[in-house]
Amino acid sequence: MKYMPFFKSLLALIILTLASFGCEKDFDAINTNPNAPERVNSGLLLPNIQRNIINQVLGETWGIGNIVIQHTAKNQFVNEDRYLWGEINGIWNTGYNTLRDVNNIIIQSDANNEQNYKGIALVMRAWIFSLITDAYGDCPYSDAIKAKEGVNYTNYDPQEQIYNGILTDLATANNILGTSGEVVAGDLIYKGDVQKWKRLANSLRVRYLMRISRKRNVGADLAAIVNNPAANPIFQSVADNAVYTFLANAPDQFPLHTTRIGSFNEFRASKTLLDTLISLGDTRMPIFFRPTPATEGSGNPEYVGLPNGLGDVEALQYNGGPQFQSRIGNLYFENAVTPQGLAIAKGVIMTYAELQFLLAEAAEKGLITGNAESFYTNGIEGSFAFYGLTPPAGYLTQAQVAYTGSSTDKLNKIGLQKWISLFFQGMEAWFDWRRTRIPALTPGPTNQNNNMIPVRFRYPTIEQSLNQAGYQAAIQRQGPDDLNSKMWYLK
């Protein structure tokens, strides 16, 4: 019995040793959280990428984009309409956050030789960077998304270099899509149809080449795309529209569907757009806007737009008050979850109609061969088709629409129809208008921006403290960090 303590001690040592070996063996398993994976496959990353950036663009378009381009106006809390813009950082923050996952797809695709996923990621990367640079100008590009590589203070690349990168990404995407066999999962835009992604890549190339056409002769680049559809396919019809379709049920409903009604109703039809639609007898009008609340549902509905840029009191009291000002169409609000609403209230990357208007402009300017009038007509018909409509009888032959007159007249008509067609389709209406200045828009009477329509957002304030060197280099190159400094392709 006197040996019992010794055996107890020995047994304890053996158990401890075995436990130690067991802990070392299972250490990784025990300390790995199955609910927090370090790697996620591309099919799971893709839907979040698409949804996040599209929802952000929709929010920015509703709050600022539609206002500045005079598609809508505000009758309360009118700072946006008077260009009293504070910090607008949504596209910047969401863009760079989303690009992290885009970069993860590219890294994984290279490792697994998944060229379809990589091609889609390159298209998304090009589009997201275009949103950021089109909104702010020079921005982090070549050094962006490299914190894991130790790059914490990024340089701002000149916009010309960013656009070179964007166009290169799109060309690469066109070349590699369809060259590997993986089936693409998680694609909420085209459901994994890589041929449609190729068409989007090349259609976006047309957009961005036209964007920089004031700074560079882009005719040869455009011709290389348009004249070789086998190698560089572009949108062929409205079936190729790059759109995000929302669902009838939460959590993926059209974002404005759940907006507080008072907040939604602060936004009204802009007199600029509404008067244009009335003058043209344009049947898109009842989709964009409602009759005034006082006449809606009556036998004599009236449509009245609100001038942009009025003061608070004048805007609220205009035409007798809110009951006599047209609201935004119900397909963008309570009826967004109906079958018709789901077909119209979408997140838009690019449409066939926009491409046709771009081609019409390029042809009219002699940058490509082709019938400018045919492209123009296709654009109008494609825009109406987006809403399930066809142009009413006589629409295309009326003086304001018919493709007649001088070259300047024709370019003005192209620009006007494109401006109408881009209603609530992202920030593109503003981005493109800054280049063409068509139609002629006038700042509101109480604007607070020296009677100028803004051409950019200010950089996020945090950049001044966390990335002072990059920020200062950008404004020295581009101009003061205000709403009016022209970015590279506008100078």
C-alpha positions as CSV (number, residue, x, y, z in Angstrom):
1,M,0.0,0.0,0.0
2,K,2.9,2.3,0.6
3,Y,3.6,2.3,-3.2
4,M,0.1,3.6,-4.1
5,P,1.1,7.3,-4.2
6,F,3.9,6.4,-6.6
7,F,1.5,4.6,-9.0
8,K,-1.0,7.4,-8.7
9,S,1.6,9.9,-9.7
10,L,2.8,7.7,-12.6
11,L,-0.7,7.2,-13.9
12,A,-1.4,11.0,-13.7
13,L,1.8,11.6,-15.7
14,I,0.8,9.1,-18.4
15,I,-2.7,10.6,-18.7
16,L,-1.2,14.1,-18.9
17,T,1.3,13.0,-21.6
18,L,-1.4,11.3,-23.7
19,A,-3.7,14.3,-23.3
20,S,-0.8,16.6,-24.4
21,F,-0.2,14.5,-27.6
22,G,-4.0,14.5,-28.2
23,C,-4.2,18.3,-27.9
24,E,-1.3,18.8,-30.3
25,K,-2.8,16.4,-32.8
26,D,-6.3,18.1,-32.7
27,F,-5.1,21.7,-32.1
28,D,-5.9,23.0,-35.5
29,A,-9.3,21.3,-35.6
30,I,-10.2,22.5,-32.1
31,N,-9.2,26.1,-32.9
32,T,-10.9,26.3,-36.3
33,N,-14.3,27.9,-36.3
34,P,-16.4,26.2,-39.0
35,N,-18.7,29.2,-39.1
36,A,-15.9,31.6,-39.9
37,P,-14.1,30.1,-43.0
38,E,-10.9,31.7,-44.1
39,R,-11.7,31.0,-47.8
40,V,-15.0,31.2,-49.6
41,N,-15.6,29.8,-53.1
42,S,-16.2,32.2,-55.9
43,G,-19.9,31.2,-56.4
44,L,-20.6,32.3,-52.8
45,L,-18.7,35.6,-53.1
46,L,-20.3,36.7,-56.4
47,P,-23.9,37.4,-55.3
48,N,-22.8,39.6,-52.3
49,I,-20.5,41.5,-54.6
50,Q,-23.2,42.2,-57.1
51,R,-25.9,43.0,-54.6
52,N,-23.8,45.3,-52.4
53,I,-22.5,47.6,-55.1
54,I,-25.8,47.7,-57.0
55,N,-27.8,48.6,-53.9
56,Q,-25.3,51.3,-53.1
57,V,-25.5,52.8,-56.6
58,L,-29.3,52.8,-56.4
59,G,-29.1,54.7,-53.1
60,E,-26.7,57.3,-54.5
61,T,-28.8,57.7,-57.6
62,W,-32.0,58.2,-55.6
63,G,-30.4,60.7,-53.3
64,I,-28.2,62.7,-55.6
65,G,-27.9,61.3,-59.2
66,N,-31.5,61.8,-60.2
67,I,-31.5,65.3,-58.6
68,V,-28.4,66.7,-60.1
69,I,-29.4,65.5,-63.6
70,Q,-32.9,67.0,-63.2
71,H,-34.9,63.8,-63.5
72,T,-36.3,64.4,-60.0
73,A,-36.6,67.4,-57.6
74,K,-37.1,67.8,-53.9
75,N,-39.9,69.7,-52.1
76,Q,-38.5,69.3,-48.6
77,F,-35.0,69.2,-47.2
78,V,-33.7,70.6,-50.4
79,N,-30.0,70.8,-49.8
80,E,-29.2,68.2,-52.4
81,D,-31.1,70.2,-55.0
82,R,-29.2,73.4,-54.1
83,Y,-25.8,71.6,-54.3
84,L,-25.2,71.9,-50.6
85,W,-23.6,68.5,-50.6
86,G,-21.7,67.3,-47.6
87,E,-19.6,64.2,-47.6
88,I,-20.9,61.6,-50.1
89,N,-18.8,58.5,-49.5
90,G,-21.1,55.6,-50.3
91,I,-19.7,54.6,-53.6
92,W,-16.1,55.1,-52.3
93,N,-16.6,52.9,-49.2
94,T,-18.8,50.2,-50.7
95,G,-16.7,50.2,-53.9
96,Y,-13.4,49.5,-52.1
97,N,-15.0,47.1,-49.6
98,T,-16.5,45.1,-52.4
99,L,-13.3,45.1,-54.4
100,R,-11.7,43.0,-51.7
101,D,-14.0,40.1,-52.6
102,V,-13.6,40.7,-56.3
103,N,-9.8,40.4,-55.7
104,N,-10.4,37.2,-53.8
105,I,-12.2,35.7,-56.8
106,I,-9.4,36.7,-59.1
107,I,-6.8,35.1,-56.9
108,Q,-8.8,31.9,-56.5
109,S,-9.6,31.8,-60.2
110,D,-5.9,32.0,-61.1
111,A,-5.1,29.2,-58.7
112,N,-7.9,27.0,-60.1
113,N,-7.7,28.0,-63.7
114,E,-11.3,29.2,-63.6
115,Q,-11.3,31.7,-66.4
116,N,-15.1,32.3,-66.4
117,Y,-15.1,33.4,-62.8
118,K,-12.0,35.5,-63.4
119,G,-13.6,37.2,-66.5
120,I,-16.7,38.1,-64.6
121,A,-14.6,39.4,-61.7
122,L,-12.6,41.6,-64.1
123,V,-15.8,43.0,-65.6
124,M,-17.1,43.8,-62.0
125,R,-13.7,45.3,-61.1
126,A,-13.7,47.5,-64.1
127,W,-17.2,48.7,-63.5
128,I,-16.7,49.4,-59.8
129,F,-13.4,51.3,-60.4
130,S,-15.2,53.3,-63.1
131,L,-17.9,54.3,-60.6
132,I,-15.3,55.5,-58.1
133,T,-13.2,57.4,-60.6
134,D,-16.2,58.8,-62.4
135,A,-17.6,60.1,-59.0
136,Y,-14.3,61.5,-57.6
137,G,-11.6,61.6,-60.3
138,D,-8.1,60.4,-59.4
139,C,-8.3,57.7,-56.8
140,P,-6.4,54.7,-55.4
141,Y,-6.1,52.0,-58.1
142,S,-2.8,50.2,-58.7
143,D,-2.1,50.2,-54.9
144,A,-5.7,49.6,-53.8
145,I,-6.8,46.4,-51.9
146,K,-3.2,45.6,-50.9
147,A,-3.3,45.9,-47.2
148,K,-2.4,42.2,-46.8
149,E,0.7,43.0,-48.8
150,G,1.7,45.8,-46.4
151,V,0.4,48.7,-48.6
152,N,-1.6,50.8,-46.1
153,Y,-1.1,54.2,-47.6
154,T,-2.1,54.1,-51.2
155,N,-1.2,56.4,-54.0
156,Y,-4.0,58.1,-56.0
157,D,-3.5,57.1,-59.7
158,P,-4.2,59.7,-62.4
159,Q,-7.6,59.1,-64.0
160,E,-6.0,58.4,-67.4
161,Q,-4.1,55.5,-66.0
162,I,-7.2,54.2,-64.2
163,Y,-9.1,54.3,-67.5
164,N,-6.2,52.4,-69.2
165,G,-6.6,49.7,-66.5
166,I,-10.4,49.6,-66.8
167,L,-10.2,49.1,-70.6
168,T,-7.4,46.5,-70.2
169,D,-9.5,44.5,-67.7
170,L,-12.5,44.5,-70.0
171,A,-10.5,43.4,-73.0
172,T,-8.9,40.6,-71.0
173,A,-12.3,39.5,-69.7
174,N,-13.6,39.3,-73.3
175,N,-10.6,37.2,-74.3
176,I,-10.8,34.7,-71.4
177,L,-14.5,34.2,-70.8
178,G,-15.5,30.8,-72.1
179,T,-12.0,29.4,-72.2
180,S,-12.5,27.2,-69.2
181,G,-15.2,24.7,-68.4
182,E,-16.4,25.7,-64.9
183,V,-20.0,26.4,-64.4
184,V,-20.5,29.8,-62.8
185,A,-22.7,29.8,-59.7
186,G,-24.0,32.7,-57.8
187,D,-24.4,35.1,-60.7
188,L,-27.5,37.2,-60.2
189,I,-27.0,39.3,-63.3
190,Y,-26.7,36.7,-66.1
191,K,-27.2,33.4,-64.3
192,G,-23.7,32.2,-65.4
193,D,-24.2,33.0,-69.1
194,V,-20.6,33.8,-70.1
195,Q,-21.5,34.9,-73.6
196,K,-23.6,37.6,-72.1
197,W,-20.8,38.6,-69.9
198,K,-18.6,38.9,-73.0
199,R,-21.2,41.2,-74.6
200,L,-21.3,43.3,-71.4
201,A,-17.5,43.6,-71.3
202,N,-17.3,44.9,-74.9
203,S,-20.4,47.2,-74.5
204,L,-18.7,48.7,-71.5
205,R,-15.6,49.2,-73.5
206,V,-17.7,51.3,-76.0
207,R,-19.0,53.4,-73.0
208,Y,-15.6,54.1,-71.6
209,L,-14.0,54.8,-74.9
210,M,-16.6,57.4,-75.6
211,R,-16.2,58.7,-72.1
212,I,-12.5,59.6,-72.8
213,S,-13.1,60.6,-76.5
214,R,-12.4,64.2,-75.7
215,K,-8.9,63.3,-74.6
216,R,-8.0,60.6,-77.0
217,N,-8.7,59.5,-80.6
218,V,-10.7,56.4,-79.9
219,G,-11.9,55.7,-83.4
220,A,-9.6,52.8,-84.1
221,D,-10.4,51.2,-80.8
222,L,-14.1,51.5,-81.3
223,A,-13.9,50.2,-84.9
224,A,-12.0,47.2,-83.7
225,I,-14.9,46.3,-81.5
226,V,-17.8,47.2,-83.7
227,N,-16.3,45.7,-86.9
228,N,-15.4,42.3,-85.4
229,P,-18.5,41.0,-83.6
230,A,-17.2,37.5,-83.7
231,A,-14.2,38.4,-81.5
232,N,-15.8,41.3,-79.7
233,P,-19.5,40.7,-79.3
234,I,-21.7,43.5,-78.0
235,F,-25.3,43.7,-76.8
236,Q,-27.7,42.5,-79.5
237,S,-31.0,43.3,-78.0
238,V,-32.7,44.2,-74.7
239,A,-32.3,40.5,-73.7
240,D,-28.7,41.4,-73.1
241,N,-29.4,44.2,-70.6
242,A,-27.1,44.0,-67.6
243,V,-29.6,44.3,-64.8
244,Y,-30.1,43.1,-61.3
245,T,-33.6,41.8,-60.8
246,F,-34.9,42.1,-57.2
247,L,-37.4,39.7,-55.5
248,A,-40.9,40.1,-54.3
249,N,-40.0,39.0,-50.8
250,A,-37.5,40.2,-48.2
251,P,-34.5,40.4,-47.8
252,D,-33.8,41.2,-51.5
253,Q,-36.6,43.6,-52.4
254,F,-36.1,46.8,-54.4
255,P,-34.4,49.0,-51.7
256,L,-37.0,51.9,-52.0
257,H,-39.9,49.5,-51.4
258,T,-39.4,49.7,-47.6
259,T,-38.6,53.4,-47.5
260,R,-40.7,55.5,-45.1
261,I,-43.5,57.1,-47.2
262,G,-42.7,60.6,-46.1
263,S,-39.1,60.3,-47.1
264,F,-40.1,58.8,-50.5
265,N,-42.5,61.6,-51.1
266,E,-39.9,64.4,-50.6
267,F,-38.8,63.5,-54.1
268,R,-41.0,64.7,-57.0
269,A,-40.9,64.8,-60.8
270,S,-38.5,67.4,-62.1
271,K,-40.2,70.0,-64.2
272,T,-37.3,69.7,-66.6
273,L,-37.9,66.1,-67.4
274,L,-41.7,66.1,-67.0
275,D,-42.2,69.0,-69.3
276,T,-40.0,67.3,-71.9
277,L,-42.0,64.1,-71.7
278,I,-45.3,66.0,-72.0
279,S,-44.1,67.9,-75.1
280,L,-43.1,64.6,-76.8
281,G,-46.2,62.7,-75.9
282,D,-43.9,60.2,-74.3
283,T,-45.7,57.1,-72.9
284,R,-42.8,56.4,-70.4
285,M,-44.1,59.3,-68.4
286,P,-46.8,57.4,-66.4
287,I,-44.1,54.9,-65.4
288,F,-41.6,57.5,-64.3
289,F,-44.2,59.7,-62.5
290,R,-47.7,59.8,-61.1
291,P,-50.4,62.4,-61.6
292,T,-50.6,65.0,-58.8
293,P,-52.1,63.5,-55.6
294,A,-55.1,65.8,-56.0
295,T,-56.0,64.4,-59.4
296,E,-54.7,60.8,-59.3
297,G,-57.5,58.4,-60.0
298,S,-59.7,61.1,-61.3
299,G,-61.0,61.4,-64.9
300,N,-58.6,64.2,-65.6
301,P,-55.2,63.4,-64.1
302,E,-52.6,66.2,-64.2
303,Y,-48.9,65.9,-64.3
304,V,-47.0,68.8,-62.8
305,G,-43.2,68.9,-62.3
306,L,-41.3,70.8,-59.6
307,P,-38.5,73.1,-60.7
308,N,-35.1,72.1,-59.4
309,G,-33.2,74.2,-56.9
310,L,-35.9,76.1,-55.1
311,G,-35.6,77.1,-51.5
312,D,-37.4,75.1,-48.8
313,V,-40.5,77.3,-48.6
314,E,-40.8,77.9,-52.3
315,A,-40.4,74.2,-53.1
316,L,-43.0,73.0,-50.6
317,Q,-45.5,75.6,-51.7
318,Y,-44.9,75.3,-55.5
319,N,-48.2,75.1,-57.5
320,G,-50.2,75.1,-54.3
321,G,-48.3,72.5,-52.3
322,P,-47.5,68.7,-52.4
323,Q,-51.0,67.7,-53.4
324,F,-50.4,69.5,-56.7
325,Q,-46.9,68.1,-57.5
326,S,-46.3,64.8,-59.3
327,R,-44.7,62.1,-57.3
328,I,-42.3,59.3,-58.5
329,G,-44.0,56.3,-60.1
330,N,-45.4,53.6,-57.8
331,L,-43.4,50.9,-59.5
332,Y,-40.4,52.3,-57.7
333,F,-42.2,52.2,-54.4
334,E,-45.2,50.3,-53.1
335,N,-45.7,48.4,-56.4
336,A,-42.0,47.5,-56.8
337,V,-42.8,43.9,-55.7
338,T,-45.6,43.4,-58.2
339,P,-44.8,41.5,-61.5
340,Q,-44.7,44.8,-63.4
341,G,-42.5,46.4,-60.7
342,L,-40.1,43.5,-60.7
343,A,-39.7,43.9,-64.5
344,I,-38.9,47.7,-64.2
345,A,-37.5,48.6,-60.8
346,K,-34.0,47.1,-61.3
347,G,-30.4,47.7,-60.6
348,V,-28.8,48.7,-63.9
349,I,-25.2,48.3,-65.0
350,M,-25.8,49.0,-68.7
351,T,-28.6,48.5,-71.3
352,Y,-28.9,47.8,-75.0
353,A,-30.5,51.3,-75.4
354,E,-27.5,53.1,-73.9
355,L,-25.1,51.2,-76.2
356,Q,-27.2,52.1,-79.3
357,F,-27.1,55.8,-78.4
358,L,-23.4,55.6,-77.9
359,L,-23.0,54.0,-81.3
360,A,-25.2,56.6,-82.8
361,E,-23.0,59.4,-81.4
362,A,-19.9,57.6,-82.6
363,A,-21.3,57.1,-86.1
364,E,-22.5,60.7,-86.3
365,K,-19.0,61.9,-85.4
366,G,-17.3,59.6,-87.9
367,L,-15.6,57.5,-85.2
368,I,-17.1,54.3,-86.6
369,T,-18.9,53.3,-89.8
370,G,-22.6,52.5,-89.6
371,N,-26.0,54.1,-89.9
372,A,-26.3,56.6,-87.1
373,E,-30.0,56.9,-87.6
374,S,-30.5,53.2,-87.2
375,F,-28.5,53.1,-84.0
376,Y,-30.5,56.1,-82.7
377,T,-33.9,54.5,-83.6
378,N,-32.7,51.2,-81.9
379,G,-31.8,53.2,-78.8
380,I,-35.3,54.8,-78.6
381,E,-37.1,51.5,-79.2
382,G,-34.8,49.7,-76.8
383,S,-35.6,52.2,-74.1
384,F,-39.3,51.9,-74.5
385,A,-38.9,48.1,-74.6
386,F,-37.2,48.2,-71.2
387,Y,-40.6,49.3,-69.8
388,G,-42.6,46.9,-71.9
389,L,-43.6,49.6,-74.4
390,T,-43.2,50.6,-78.0
391,P,-43.0,54.2,-79.1
392,P,-46.4,55.6,-79.8
393,A,-47.5,56.4,-83.3
394,G,-45.8,59.4,-84.7
395,Y,-43.2,59.6,-81.9
396,L,-40.2,59.0,-84.1
397,T,-41.3,61.4,-86.8
398,Q,-42.1,64.5,-84.8
399,A,-39.7,67.4,-85.2
400,Q,-38.1,67.0,-81.8
401,V,-37.3,63.4,-82.4
402,A,-36.9,62.8,-86.1
403,Y,-33.3,62.3,-87.1
404,T,-33.0,65.4,-89.3
405,G,-31.2,68.7,-89.3
406,S,-27.5,69.5,-89.0
407,S,-25.0,67.2,-87.3
408,T,-25.3,69.3,-84.2
409,D,-29.0,68.9,-84.2
410,K,-28.7,65.2,-84.5
411,L,-26.2,64.9,-81.7
412,N,-28.6,67.0,-79.5
413,K,-31.4,64.6,-80.3
414,I,-29.2,61.6,-79.5
415,G,-28.2,63.2,-76.2
416,L,-31.8,64.1,-75.3
417,Q,-33.1,60.6,-75.8
418,K,-30.2,59.1,-74.0
419,W,-30.9,61.4,-71.0
420,I,-34.5,60.3,-70.9
421,S,-33.6,56.7,-71.3
422,L,-31.3,56.8,-68.3
423,F,-34.0,57.7,-65.8
424,F,-33.1,56.0,-62.5
425,Q,-30.5,53.7,-64.1
426,G,-27.6,54.4,-61.9
427,M,-25.3,57.4,-62.0
428,E,-24.7,57.1,-65.7
429,A,-27.0,60.0,-66.7
430,W,-24.9,62.4,-64.7
431,F,-21.5,60.9,-65.7
432,D,-22.4,61.1,-69.4
433,W,-24.1,64.5,-69.2
434,R,-20.9,66.1,-67.9
435,R,-19.2,65.1,-71.1
436,T,-21.9,66.0,-73.6
437,R,-23.8,68.8,-71.8
438,I,-26.9,67.5,-73.5
439,P,-29.6,68.5,-72.8
440,A,-28.8,72.1,-71.7
441,L,-29.5,72.2,-67.9
442,T,-29.7,75.3,-65.8
443,P,-28.9,75.3,-62.1
444,G,-31.8,76.1,-59.8
445,P,-32.4,79.7,-58.8
446,T,-31.2,79.3,-55.2
447,N,-28.3,77.0,-55.9
448,Q,-25.3,77.4,-53.5
449,N,-22.6,76.4,-56.0
450,N,-21.9,79.7,-57.8
451,N,-24.5,78.9,-60.4
452,M,-22.7,75.7,-61.6
453,I,-23.9,72.1,-61.7
454,P,-21.5,69.9,-59.8
455,V,-19.2,67.6,-61.8
456,R,-17.8,65.5,-58.9
457,F,-18.0,64.4,-55.3
458,R,-15.5,65.6,-52.7
459,Y,-13.1,63.0,-51.4
460,P,-14.2,61.3,-48.1
461,T,-12.9,63.4,-45.2
462,I,-11.1,60.4,-43.6
463,E,-8.7,60.4,-46.5
464,Q,-7.3,63.7,-45.3
465,S,-6.2,62.2,-42.0
466,L,-5.4,58.6,-42.9
467,N,-3.9,59.1,-46.4
468,Q,-2.7,62.7,-46.4
469,A,0.1,62.2,-48.9
470,G,-2.1,60.5,-51.5
471,Y,-4.9,62.9,-51.0
472,Q,-2.6,66.0,-51.4
473,A,-0.9,64.6,-54.5
474,A,-4.4,64.0,-56.1
475,I,-5.7,67.5,-55.5
476,Q,-2.4,69.1,-56.7
477,R,-2.7,67.2,-59.9
478,Q,-6.5,67.4,-60.4
479,G,-7.5,70.7,-58.7
480,P,-9.2,71.8,-55.5
481,D,-11.2,69.2,-53.6
482,D,-14.6,70.8,-54.4
483,L,-17.7,70.1,-56.6
484,N,-16.4,71.9,-59.6
485,S,-12.8,70.7,-60.3
486,K,-12.9,68.9,-63.6
487,M,-11.4,65.4,-63.7
488,W,-9.0,64.4,-66.4
489,Y,-11.4,63.4,-69.2
490,L,-13.5,66.6,-68.7
491,K,-10.6,69.0,-69.1
